[in-house]
């Protein structure tokens, strides 16, 4: 079973619909026990880092996610779900996050319109099963004002240019994250979710 974590953020329904379309209807839940026993976990999200972390901690989900991530089973963070994996975010000053991936979340540079909203190219920096049947330089849909800056360049699996080149896909072992929204990115977004489902099936 794939679990979509419900911590009160929007966009859960479209993520669940995308997974259903690729043949893997998920469990959308706030239950920490369900997260711990899942075959795969997706943490979607929109909004501010402080609100996200406050909700995850208040619902006992941050601890459940930490337990799940230690098991080596596949995890996918989407947009705010990617940013929450990092050490902390500069949004609103400084907000400690889950500290799964070392690095900071930074604001997009001055001189570009924020939020970065719309379609942009995703340049694949290395091969990975998450990109199966997805061409390099494909367009995906973004909505964000902050980007992740990992300490280890090796975790950057794809990048995008918008005022600067920022990581748009981060992958470290079984932990994956996209700055863009696959569920808003048409057929290629569905393909990415299908690829994630395959990774979950292989890890059983």
C-alpha positions in Angstrom: 0.0 0.0 0.0 1.2 3.5 -0.9 0.4 6.1 1.7 -0.1 9.8 1.0 0.5 11.7 4.2 -2.3 14.1 5.2 -1.0 16.8 7.4 -3.7 19.3 6.5 -2.1 20.7 3.3 -3.9 21.1 0.1 -3.3 19.2 -3.1 -3.8 15.7 -1.6 -6.8 14.9 -3.8 -4.9 15.5 -7.0 -2.0 13.4 -5.9 -4.4 10.6 -4.9 -6.2 10.9 -8.3 -2.9 10.7 -10.2 -1.9 7.5 -8.3 -5.3 6.0 -8.9 -4.9 6.7 -12.7 -1.6 4.7 -12.7 -3.3 1.8 -11.0 -2.2 2.4 -7.4 -5.0 4.0 -5.4 -3.4 5.2 -2.2 -4.4 5.5 1.4 -4.6 9.2 2.4 -4.1 9.2 6.1 -2.9 11.0 9.2 -2.3 7.7 11.0 1.3 7.2 12.1 0.9 3.5 12.2 -0.2 3.3 8.6 2.9 5.3 7.6 5.2 2.9 9.4 3.8 -0.2 7.6 3.5 1.3 4.1 5.2 0.0 1.0 5.8 3.5 -0.2 5.1 7.0 1.3 4.4 10.3 -0.5 4.6 13.6 1.3 3.0 16.2 -0.9 2.6 19.8 0.1 2.0 23.5 -0.6 2.5 26.4 1.7 5.0 27.5 4.3 7.7 25.4 6.0 6.7 26.5 9.5 3.1 25.5 9.0 4.2 22.2 7.5 6.5 21.3 10.4 4.1 22.4 13.0 1.4 20.1 11.6 3.8 17.2 11.1 5.0 17.4 14.7 1.5 18.1 16.2 0.1 15.0 14.5 3.0 12.7 15.4 3.8 12.3 11.7 7.4 13.6 11.8 8.4 10.8 14.1 6.5 8.3 12.0 8.2 9.5 8.9 11.6 9.3 10.6 10.9 5.7 11.5 9.7 4.8 8.0 12.7 6.4 6.3 15.1 4.3 8.4 13.5 1.1 6.8 14.9 1.8 3.4 11.5 1.7 1.7 10.8 4.2 -1.1 9.8 7.8 -0.2 8.7 10.6 -2.5 8.5 14.3 -1.3 6.7 16.7 -3.6 7.3 20.4 -3.6 7.0 21.3 0.2 7.4 17.6 0.8 10.9 17.8 -0.8 11.8 20.9 1.2 10.7 19.4 4.5 13.4 16.7 4.0 16.2 19.2 4.5 18.0 20.4 7.6 16.0 23.6 7.7 14.4 26.4 5.7 15.2 30.1 5.5 11.5 30.9 5.0 10.4 33.2 7.8 13.9 33.4 9.3 14.8 29.8 10.1 12.6 26.8 10.4 14.1 23.4 11.4 12.9 20.6 9.1 13.2 16.8 9.1 17.0 16.9 8.5 17.0 13.8 6.3 19.1 15.5 3.6 21.8 17.9 4.8 21.3 21.4 3.4 19.1 24.5 3.4 16.0 25.7 1.7 16.6 29.2 0.2 14.5 31.9 -1.5 14.7 32.2 -5.2 17.0 35.2 -6.1 15.9 38.8 -6.6 15.0 39.7 -10.1 12.7 36.8 -10.9 9.0 36.7 -10.4 7.9 34.7 -7.4 6.4 32.3 -7.0 7.9 30.5 -9.9 4.7 29.3 -11.4 4.3 27.4 -14.6 6.1 24.9 -16.9 9.8 24.6 -17.0 12.5 22.2 -18.3 13.9 19.5 -16.0 17.5 18.5 -16.9 18.4 15.0 -15.8 21.8 15.0 -14.2 22.0 11.2 -13.9 20.1 8.1 -14.8 17.6 6.7 -12.3 14.5 4.4 -12.5 12.3 7.4 -11.4 13.0 8.9 -14.9 12.1 5.7 -16.9 10.3 6.7 -20.1 10.7 10.4 -19.3 12.9 12.3 -21.8 15.6 14.6 -20.7 14.7 18.3 -20.7 11.0 17.5 -20.4 8.7 20.1 -19.0 7.0 19.9 -15.6 4.8 22.2 -13.6 6.2 24.3 -10.8 4.7 26.5 -8.0 7.3 27.6 -5.5 9.3 30.6 -4.1 12.0 28.6 -2.4 14.5 26.0 -3.6 16.7 23.3 -1.9 20.4 23.7 -1.7 21.9 20.4 -0.6 25.4 20.1 0.9 26.2 17.1 -1.2 26.0 17.8 -5.0 25.7 14.0 -5.6 22.1 14.0 -4.4 21.0 16.3 -7.3 19.4 14.1 -9.9 17.9 16.8 -12.0 18.0 20.6 -12.2 16.0 23.6 -13.6 17.0 27.1 -14.5 15.0 30.0 -13.1 17.1 32.9 -12.0 19.7 30.3 -11.1 20.1 26.6 -11.7 18.4 24.8 -8.7 17.8 21.1 -7.9 14.4 20.1 -9.2 14.9 16.4 -8.3 16.8 15.1 -5.3 17.6 11.4 -4.9 19.5 9.8 -2.1 19.2 6.0 -2.0 15.5 5.3 -1.4 14.6 8.9 -0.7 13.4 11.0 -3.6 11.9 14.4 -4.0 10.7 16.7 -6.8 10.3 20.5 -6.6 7.7 20.4 -9.3 4.2 18.9 -9.1 4.0 15.6 -11.1 0.2 15.5 -10.4 -0.1 18.8 -12.4 2.3 17.8 -15.1 0.2 15.8 -17.5 1.2 12.4 -18.9 4.9 12.7 -17.9 3.9 13.5 -14.4 1.7 10.3 -14.4 4.7 8.4 -15.7 6.9 9.6 -12.8 4.2 8.4 -10.3 4.0 5.1 -12.2 7.8 4.8 -11.9 7.6 5.4 -8.2 4.9 2.7 -7.8 7.2 0.3 -9.6 10.0 1.1 -7.1 7.7 0.4 -4.2 6.6 -2.9 -5.7 10.3 -4.0 -6.2 11.2 -3.2 -2.6 8.6 -5.5 -1.1 
